[in-house]
Amino acid sequence: MTLEDAITELSQRITTICPEAVLRIARASEEEASIRVYAPAGVETAIKAATHEDTIDLLTSEGLDVQVLVYDIATSLPPTEA
């Protein structure tokens, strides 16, 4: 699996849980990225639960380090896309 595949898969999982979530993706290298999720506080636990095992599996079996960081959109506004 490529980093792009992993980002796409995790992003789809997140937007299935919370279609109104705003995602910002930062790629650090060909093996590392972070997905910043800005969503209502009520879905934070569901997003973390849905992505936690996948991110660990990606790291241990594929060597891809993809972090999913969830922020409350009411208190942390997402940065504009570059």
C-alpha positions in Angstrom: 0.0 0.0 0.0 1.2 3.5 -0.8 1.0 6.5 1.5 -1.6 8.0 -0.9 -3.7 4.8 -0.6 -3.5 4.9 3.2 -4.5 8.6 3.3 -7.5 8.0 0.9 -8.7 5.0 2.9 -8.5 6.8 6.3 -10.1 9.9 4.8 -13.0 7.9 3.5 -13.5 6.2 6.8 -13.5 9.6 8.6 -15.9 11.3 6.2 -18.2 8.3 6.5 -18.5 8.9 10.2 -18.6 12.7 9.9 -19.4 14.0 6.4 -19.0 17.6 7.6 -15.5 17.0 8.9 -12.8 19.3 7.4 -9.6 17.4 6.7 -6.1 18.9 6.3 -3.3 16.5 5.2 0.4 17.2 5.6 2.9 14.9 4.0 6.3 14.8 5.8 7.9 12.2 3.6 7.0 9.2 1.3 6.3 7.2 4.5 4.9 9.8 6.9 1.8 12.0 6.9 -0.7 13.5 9.3 -4.4 13.9 8.8 -5.8 16.8 10.9 -9.6 16.3 11.3 -11.7 19.3 12.4 -15.1 18.0 13.4 -17.8 18.4 16.1 -16.6 17.3 19.6 -19.3 14.6 19.7 -17.7 12.5 17.0 -14.1 12.7 18.2 -14.2 9.3 20.0 -15.9 7.6 17.0 -13.2 8.9 14.6 -10.4 7.9 16.9 -11.9 4.4 17.4 -12.4 3.9 13.6 -8.8 4.9 12.7 -6.7 3.8 15.6 -6.1 0.1 14.7 -5.7 1.0 11.0 -2.9 3.5 11.8 -1.1 0.9 14.0 -1.4 -1.7 11.2 -0.1 0.7 8.6 2.9 1.4 10.8 3.7 -2.2 11.7 2.9 -4.0 8.4 3.5 -1.3 5.8 6.0 1.0 7.4 3.7 4.0 6.9 3.3 6.4 9.7 0.0 8.2 9.3 -1.2 10.1 12.3 -4.9 11.1 12.7 -5.3 14.2 14.9 -8.8 15.2 15.8 -9.7 18.8 16.8 -13.0 20.3 17.9 -14.1 22.5 15.0 -15.9 24.8 17.4 -12.7 25.8 19.2 -10.0 25.1 16.6 -10.7 26.5 13.2 -9.0 24.6 10.3 -6.3 26.5 8.4 -7.0 27.4 4.9 -5.7 25.0 2.3 -2.4 25.9 0.7 
